[in-house]
Amino acid sequence: MLIFELIRSHRLISRGELVRQTGISFPTILKIVDKMLELHVIMELEQLEQLPGAGRRGRLLSFNPKSFYAIGISLEGQMMSLGLVDLDGTCQSCRSVCLPVHEFILDSYRLLKEVNNLISLAEKENIPVLGIAIGFPAVVNPKKNAILRKLSLDIFQETPFSSIFPEFTSCITLPYYLDNDVNYACQGEAFLRRYDDTYNSLFYISLGTGCGGGLTINGEPWYGPDYRAGELGSLLFPTPLSSSSSPTFQKLEDLINLEAIHKKFHINLQSPASLTDSLREEIIDYLCPYLSYVIANMVHLLDIQHCILSGIIPLALGQAFIDRLQESVDCLLPYNLIKVESSISQNTGIIGGAVAVFNRQLEALFKESP
C-alpha cells in the first residue's frame, strides 16, 4: 500500500526511485511492481527516467486510475447519490435519484436496479468493480456492517444490515461495506485534500434532513470505541427556563435541521425557489450562533484547523452562509485560526465510500502471491 500511494501521488516513477524513496530492497520492489503490473494498477512505459550522470536509467511506471472501480452510495432522507469511482477518486456516472421510503423501509428493488446499472456500465468498459460502499444515516459499526442505533427503524442494539435489507444484500455478489453517511463524506473530503497536510485533521458537518458530524484525526477517521464520535445532532442546547424554573434541553438536530427551518420560517429549503434575500439573512442569523458555538468548542477540544460545512441547507443558503459563519467563529476564537469552508465536491460521500472499498480490497489483492 505504501508503494501504491507513492505511485498514485507521483503518477510517473521508476523502480529505482521507489527504492530510493522508501529504502525497500530492489528485489522486494521488483516483486511489488510485478504484482501491480499483473493487476493493471500500473503500466510500464517505454520512456526512461531522467537521471544525472551516466547511470543506468529504468523505465517509468505510470499509474492507471481506471484499473478498478468501486460503487459509492450515500443516502439522506429520500435522496440517494451514487456512482462509479476510480482509484483517483474521480466520479463516473454519478447522480442523485429520489428513493421513496415507505414506513422507513428503503425501496430495495430501486436501489438494486441502480447498482446493477452501474455494474453494467463498468462491464462495458471492462473495468472490474471491487465492491460497494453504503453510507447510511445511522450509528454504524463498519467492522461488522451493522447498525447500532437508528430511531426510525427502532434499532437500539447491533443489528446486521443484511437482516434489515435482505432483498438487497442477498442479490448482490460484490462485497459491500457499511458506514455512517457523514463519516464517508468526511473521509472523501480528506482524500480529495490529501496533498495538503493541514487537512490531516478536519471536522465535517452535514446539515440537511438531520445534523451529523464526521472527524478525521491525523489522516485517519475517528470513530470512538462505540462508533458514536461525531454525533453532532445529539448535542444538547438549553431552552428558556420553564415555569418550574427547571432547565430543559433540545437536541441540536431538532433545532437546526430542515424540519426545524420549515417550522420556524415556513420554507422548504429542498425547493428554495421562494427564498428571498431577506429570508435567507434571517435563517443565517438563526443558524450561525448554534453552529459557531459547536465549531469553537471543537477547536478547543481537538485543535483542528478546518471545518467543512455541507448538506442541503448550506447548499440552499449559499456562500453567504459560509462567510457569516466564519465571521461568527472568528469572534468566538480571536486567537485561534480555523477555516470554515464548503465541501470540495458534492460527491464526497460517494468518494469516501469508494476509498474505503479500495483500501480493504486492494490490500487483500496485494497480499495474494503474484
C-alpha positions in Angstrom: 0.0 0.0 0.0 3.0 2.3 0.6 4.2 1.7 -2.9 0.7 2.1 -4.3 0.3 5.5 -2.6 3.7 6.7 -3.9 2.9 5.7 -7.4 -0.5 7.3 -7.2 0.9 10.6 -5.9 3.9 10.7 -8.4 1.9 9.5 -11.4 5.2 8.6 -13.1 8.0 7.0 -11.2 10.8 4.3 -11.8 11.6 1.2 -9.8 14.9 2.8 -8.8 13.2 5.9 -7.5 10.8 3.7 -5.4 13.9 2.1 -3.9 15.5 5.5 -3.2 12.4 7.0 -1.6 11.4 4.0 0.6 14.6 2.2 1.4 13.0 -1.0 0.4 15.3 -3.5 -1.3 15.3 -3.7 -5.0 14.2 -7.4 -5.2 11.2 -6.6 -3.0 10.3 -3.5 -5.1 10.5 -5.7 -8.2 8.1 -8.2 -6.7 5.6 -5.5 -5.7 5.8 -3.8 -9.1 5.2 -7.1 -10.8 2.1 -7.7 -8.8 0.8 -4.2 -9.6 1.5 -4.7 -13.3 -0.4 -8.0 -13.1 -3.4 -6.2 -11.6 -3.0 -3.4 -14.2 -2.8 -0.8 -11.4 0.3 0.5 -13.1 1.6 0.3 -16.7 5.2 0.2 -17.8 6.2 2.8 -20.4 9.0 2.9 -23.0 10.0 6.2 -21.6 13.2 6.2 -19.4 13.7 8.1 -16.1 15.9 11.2 -16.2 19.0 10.8 -14.0 22.1 13.0 -13.6 25.3 11.4 -14.9 25.7 8.2 -16.8 23.9 5.8 -14.5 21.5 3.1 -15.8 18.0 4.5 -16.4 15.0 2.5 -15.7 11.7 2.5 -17.4 9.0 4.7 -16.0 5.9 3.3 -14.4 2.6 5.1 -14.9 -0.4 5.0 -12.5 -3.6 3.6 -14.0 -6.6 5.1 -12.1 -9.1 3.1 -14.2 -7.8 -0.3 -13.4 -10.6 -0.7 -10.9 -13.9 0.9 -9.9 -15.9 1.0 -6.7 -19.5 1.9 -6.2 -20.3 4.5 -3.7 -23.8 5.1 -2.3 -24.9 7.9 0.0 -28.4 8.0 1.5 -30.0 11.1 3.0 -33.8 11.2 3.6 -35.4 10.2 0.3 -32.4 11.1 -1.8 -29.7 8.7 -2.9 -26.5 9.7 -4.5 -24.4 7.0 -6.2 -21.8 6.4 -8.8 -18.7 4.7 -10.0 -15.4 5.9 -8.6 -11.9 5.2 -9.9 -8.7 5.0 -8.0 -8.1 8.7 -8.2 -11.5 9.5 -6.6 -13.0 10.6 -9.8 -16.7 10.0 -10.1 -18.1 8.4 -13.3 -21.8 8.3 -13.9 -22.6 9.9 -10.6 -26.1 11.1 -10.0 -28.8 11.7 -7.4 -32.2 10.0 -7.5 -35.3 10.0 -5.4 -35.6 6.8 -3.4 -39.0 6.8 -1.8 -39.1 5.5 1.8 -42.2 3.6 2.8 -42.6 3.2 6.6 -38.9 3.9 7.0 -38.0 1.0 4.8 -35.8 1.6 1.7 -37.0 0.7 -1.8 -34.6 -2.2 -2.1 -35.7 -3.0 -5.6 -34.9 0.5 -6.9 -31.6 0.5 -5.0 -30.6 -2.8 -6.6 -31.6 -1.7 -10.0 -29.4 1.4 -9.8 -26.4 -0.6 -8.6 -26.9 -3.2 -11.4 -26.9 -0.3 -13.9 -23.6 0.9 -12.7 -22.1 -2.6 -12.8 -23.2 -2.9 -16.4 -21.5 0.4 -17.2 -18.3 -0.9 -15.7 -18.6 -4.2 -17.6 -18.9 -2.3 -20.9 -15.6 -0.6 -20.1 -14.1 -3.9 -19.0 -13.2 -2.4 -15.6 -13.7 -4.6 -12.5 -15.8 -3.3 -9.6 -14.1 -4.2 -6.3 -17.1 -3.6 -4.1 -20.0 -1.4 -2.9 -19.9 1.2 -0.1 -23.2 2.3 1.5 -23.3 5.5 3.5 -26.3 5.1 5.8 -27.7 7.8 8.2 -27.3 5.8 11.5 -24.8 4.9 14.1 -22.9 2.1 12.4 -20.2 -0.4 13.2 -18.3 -0.5 9.9 -16.2 -3.5 11.0 -19.3 -5.7 11.2 -21.6 -4.0 8.6 -24.1 -3.5 11.4 -26.4 -0.7 12.5 -26.0 0.1 16.2 -28.8 2.7 16.5 -31.5 4.0 14.2 -34.5 5.5 15.8 -36.8 5.4 12.8 -36.2 1.6 12.5 -36.4 1.0 16.2 -32.9 -0.3 16.3 -31.1 0.2 19.6 -28.6 -2.7 19.5 -26.2 -4.1 17.0 -28.2 -5.4 14.0 -26.7 -6.7 10.8 -27.5 -4.6 7.7 -28.3 -7.8 5.8 -31.1 -8.7 8.3 -32.8 -5.3 7.7 -32.5 -5.2 3.9 -32.2 -8.9 2.8 -33.9 -8.1 -0.5 -30.8 -6.0 -1.4 -27.9 -7.8 0.2 -29.0 -11.3 -0.9 -29.0 -10.2 -4.6 -25.5 -8.6 -4.8 -22.5 -10.7 -5.5 -19.9 -7.9 -4.8 -18.5 -7.3 -1.2 -20.3 -4.4 0.4 -19.2 -2.1 3.3 -21.4 0.0 5.5 -20.6 3.2 7.4 -22.4 6.3 8.6 -23.0 8.6 5.6 -21.3 11.6 7.1 -18.2 9.5 8.1 -17.9 8.5 4.4 -18.3 12.2 3.3 -15.6 13.2 5.8 -13.2 10.6 4.5 -13.9 11.6 0.9 -13.1 15.2 1.8 -9.9 14.2 3.4 -8.9 12.1 0.5 -9.5 14.8 -2.1 -7.4 17.2 0.0 -4.8 14.6 1.0 -1.9 16.5 -0.6 -2.4 19.4 1.8 -1.1 18.4 5.3 -3.2 21.0 7.1 -6.3 18.9 6.2 -4.9 15.8 8.1 -7.4 16.7 10.8 -10.8 18.1 10.0 -14.3 18.4 11.2 -17.1 17.7 8.7 -20.7 18.9 9.3 -23.6 17.8 7.2 -26.8 19.8 7.7 -30.0 18.7 6.0 -32.7 16.3 7.0 -30.5 15.6 10.0 -27.4 17.1 11.5 -24.3 14.9 11.5 -20.6 15.2 12.0 -17.5 13.3 11.0 -13.9 13.5 12.2 -10.6 12.8 10.7 -7.6 13.0 13.1 -4.0 12.7 11.8 -5.3 11.4 8.5 -7.4 8.6 10.0 -11.2 8.5 10.6 -12.0 8.8 14.3 -15.0 6.7 15.4 -14.6 6.3 19.2 -14.9 3.0 21.0 -18.6 2.8 20.4 -18.6 4.4 16.9 -20.5 7.4 18.2 -17.9 10.1 17.6 -19.3 13.0 15.5 -22.9 12.5 16.7 -23.3 16.3 16.4 -27.1 16.2 16.2 -27.4 14.7 19.7 -25.6 17.7 21.3 -27.9 19.3 23.9 -28.7 23.0 24.0 -30.7 24.7 26.8 -34.1 26.2 26.1 -35.6 29.0 28.1 -36.5 28.1 31.7 -40.0 26.7 32.2 -42.4 27.9 34.9 -40.9 25.4 37.3 -37.5 27.0 36.9 -36.1 23.7 35.8 -33.9 23.9 32.6 -35.0 21.9 29.6 -32.8 20.9 26.7 -33.3 20.2 23.0 -31.1 18.2 20.6 -29.2 20.4 18.2 -30.6 18.4 15.2 -34.2 19.3 16.3 -33.2 23.0 16.3 -31.5 23.4 13.0 -32.4 20.7 10.5 -34.7 21.0 7.5 -37.8 20.3 9.6 -36.9 22.9 12.2 -36.2 25.5 9.5 -39.6 24.7 7.9 -41.5 25.1 11.1 -39.8 28.4 12.1 -39.6 30.1 8.7 -42.3 28.3 6.7 -40.0 27.4 3.8 -38.7 24.1 2.4 -35.1 24.5 1.6 -35.1 21.4 -0.6 -37.1 23.5 -3.0 -35.9 27.0 -2.2 -37.4 28.8 -5.2 -39.3 31.2 -2.8 -36.2 32.0 -0.8 -35.8 35.8 -0.7 -32.6 37.6 0.3 -34.2 38.9 3.5 -35.4 35.4 4.5 -32.0 34.0 3.7 -30.5 36.5 6.1 -33.0 35.6 8.8 -32.2 31.9 8.5 -28.5 32.5 8.5 -28.8 34.7 11.6 -30.7 31.9 13.3 -28.3 29.1 12.4 -24.9 30.8 13.0 -25.0 31.0 16.8 -25.7 27.3 17.2 -23.0 26.2 14.7 -20.4 28.7 15.7 -20.6 27.5 19.4 -20.2 23.9 18.2 -17.2 24.7 16.0 -15.5 26.9 18.6 -15.8 24.1 21.2 -14.5 21.5 18.8 -11.4 23.7 18.2 -10.7 23.8 21.9 -11.2 20.1 22.2 -9.4 18.8 19.1 -7.2 21.6 17.9 -8.4 21.4 14.4 -7.8 23.9 11.6 -10.5 23.1 9.1 -14.3 22.7 9.3 -16.2 21.6 6.2 -19.9 22.5 6.0 -22.1 20.6 3.6 -25.6 19.3 3.1 -28.9 20.5 1.7 -29.2 23.6 3.9 -25.7 25.1 3.2 -26.2 24.4 -0.5 -29.5 26.3 -0.4 -28.2 29.3 1.6 -25.0 29.6 -0.5 -21.6 31.2 0.2 -23.2 34.0 2.3 -23.9 31.3 5.0 -20.3 30.1 5.0 -18.9 33.7 5.2 -21.2 34.7 8.0 -20.4 31.5 10.0 -16.7 32.2 9.5 -17.2 35.7 11.0 -19.2 34.3 13.9 -16.4 31.7 14.7 -13.7 34.4 14.4 -15.5 36.5 17.0 -15.5 33.5 19.4 -11.9 32.5 18.7 -9.9 35.7 18.3 -6.6 33.9 19.0 -7.3 30.7 17.1 -7.5 30.2 13.4 -10.0 27.7 11.9 -11.2 27.9 8.3 -14.9 27.2 7.7 -15.5 26.2 4.1 -17.8 24.4 1.8 -17.1 20.9 0.6 -14.7 20.4 -2.3 -17.2 18.2 -4.1 -20.9 17.3 -3.9 -19.8 13.7 -4.2 -17.6 13.3 -1.2 -19.9 10.7 0.4 -19.6 8.6 -2.7 -15.9 9.1 -3.0 -15.2 8.4 0.7 -17.1 5.1 0.5 -15.2 4.1 -2.6 -11.9 4.9 -0.9 -12.9 2.6 1.9 -13.6 -0.2 -0.6 -10.3 0.3 -2.3 -8.3 0.3 1.0 -9.8 -3.0 2.0 -9.9 -4.8 -1.3 -6.5 -3.6 -2.7 -4.8 -4.7 0.5 -6.3 -8.2 0.1 -5.3 -8.3 -3.6 -1.7 -7.2 -2.9 -1.4 -10.0 -0.3 -2.1 -12.6 -2.9 1.0 -14.2 -4.3 2.0 -12.9 -7.8 
